[in-house]
Amino acid sequence: MHIEIRAPKRSEYTFINNLISQAFKVQTAPIELSFFTNPNIHCLVAVHGKILLGTASLHIIQKSSRKMGLIEDVVVDPKTQGKGVGKKLVEQLLLKAAEMNCYKTILNATNENSGFYTKLGFQNEQLQFTIRH
């Protein structure tokens, strides 16, 4: 299967939002168009022909003297999981983070997805603490 990784088209924005909403079982608000135009956010989609298979995004965070990357919302359509879609998305985001001179790239994952990220070279280094608003 040929998988193309690219920036999303405007016509795909709602589908991306729905895919993320379903994957994380959250009710999302209407899509923020600024998400796709913000120069510090790099959203990618994986496509086979005209079929959208998955999405992921890289957020560039400017710290006091350096930048870091944060990978968010790695989502692959359940019918396509296990076919390398998520891997291709994450690899492209890591290349972008390096291109943007990030000193590190981080992400949050569930225990059930930790093996996937470990295979891609990520290491479990720190704890994350959360307050939800």
Disulfide bonds with the S-S distance in Angstrom:
none
